[in-house]
Amino acid sequence: MKKEEIFEYVQKQYGTLPEYLWSKLPDSAVLRHKNGKWYAVIMTVEKSKLGLEGRELVDIIDVKCDPDMTNMIIQTYGFLPGYHMNKQHWITILLDGSVSEAKVLDFLDMSYDLIDGAGGKEENVSGLQ
């Protein structure tokens, strides 16, 4: 699945537009939940930085994951511990075709839903729930 397809999906599904926060990483984008928290980060990184063979660049997406599922999921090819994220709560998915589009979107939706409940006290105080 290509990152452009992900951007198209999240715009239709959640009204999310990618945010490019880092001038040194112009291809890296954050997807932000309506509550302001990140639910995905899309980056282009060198495979070796992910613990994989090779120096070629690969697109990845980091998504929030249920901590009870993380260890099991990262045993599957195409899924890795969260790159530059909390490895208990985030996973990295390779966007090189090794993970089906349906699975990528399932994990993206799960991440969005997990973020939806994040920071409950602030939401309750402001009455946004």
C-alpha positions in Angstrom: 0.0 0.0 0.0 1.3 3.4 -0.9 1.3 6.3 1.5 -0.7 8.4 -0.9 -3.5 5.7 -0.7 -3.3 6.0 3.1 -3.6 9.7 2.9 -6.7 9.4 0.7 -8.3 6.8 3.0 -7.8 8.8 6.2 -9.1 12.0 4.6 -12.3 10.2 3.5 -12.7 8.1 6.7 -11.6 10.6 9.4 -11.2 14.0 7.7 -7.5 13.8 8.5 -4.8 15.6 6.4 -1.1 14.7 6.8 1.0 17.1 8.8 4.6 17.5 7.8 6.3 18.6 11.0 10.0 18.1 10.4 11.9 20.2 7.8 14.8 17.7 7.9 12.3 14.9 7.1 10.1 16.3 4.3 8.6 12.9 3.5 7.6 12.1 7.1 4.0 12.9 8.0 1.9 12.7 11.1 -1.8 11.8 11.2 -3.6 13.5 14.0 -6.8 12.4 15.7 -9.5 15.1 16.1 -8.5 15.1 19.8 -5.0 16.3 18.8 -3.1 13.1 19.5 -1.1 11.3 16.8 -2.6 8.0 15.6 -0.1 7.3 12.9 3.3 8.4 11.6 4.4 7.7 8.0 8.1 7.8 7.3 10.7 6.7 4.7 13.7 5.1 6.5 16.7 3.0 5.6 15.9 -0.8 6.1 19.0 -1.2 8.3 17.6 1.3 10.8 14.7 -1.1 11.3 17.0 -4.1 11.9 16.4 -5.4 8.4 19.0 -6.4 5.7 20.0 -3.7 3.2 20.5 0.0 3.0 17.6 0.8 0.6 14.8 3.1 1.7 11.4 1.8 2.6 8.1 3.5 3.5 6.7 2.6 6.9 3.7 3.5 9.1 3.8 3.6 12.9 0.4 2.9 14.5 -0.8 2.6 18.0 -1.5 -1.0 19.0 -3.1 -2.8 22.0 -0.1 -3.7 24.2 -1.5 -7.2 24.7 -1.2 -7.8 20.9 2.1 -6.1 20.2 4.5 -9.0 21.0 2.4 -11.4 18.9 2.0 -9.1 15.9 5.7 -8.3 15.6 6.4 -12.0 15.1 4.7 -11.7 11.7 6.8 -10.5 8.7 6.1 -6.9 7.8 5.4 -5.9 11.4 8.1 -4.5 13.6 8.4 -2.8 17.0 7.5 0.8 16.7 10.3 2.8 15.1 11.1 5.8 17.3 8.0 5.2 19.4 7.1 3.4 22.6 7.6 -0.3 21.6 4.9 -1.5 24.0 2.2 0.7 22.5 3.3 1.2 18.9 4.1 -1.1 15.9 5.7 -0.3 12.6 4.2 -1.8 9.4 6.3 -2.0 6.2 4.5 -0.4 3.3 6.5 -2.5 0.7 3.6 -4.9 -0.2 4.5 -7.5 2.5 1.3 -6.5 4.5 -2.0 -6.5 2.7 -3.9 -3.2 2.2 -6.8 -4.6 4.3 -4.5 -5.4 7.2 -2.8 -2.0 7.0 -6.2 -0.3 7.1 -7.4 -2.5 9.9 -4.4 -1.5 12.1 -4.8 2.1 11.1 -8.5 2.0 12.2 -7.5 0.2 15.4 -5.0 2.9 16.1 -7.5 5.7 15.5 -10.0 4.0 17.9 -7.3 3.5 20.6 -6.4 7.2 20.4 -10.1 8.1 20.6 -10.2 7.0 24.2 -6.8 8.6 25.1 -6.7 11.5 27.5 -10.2 10.9 28.8 -10.1 13.4 31.7 -9.4 16.3 29.3 -12.3 15.2 27.1 -14.7 14.9 30.0 -13.8 18.3 31.4 -14.3 20.0 28.1 -17.4 18.1 27.3 -16.2 16.7 24.0 -17.4 13.2 24.5 
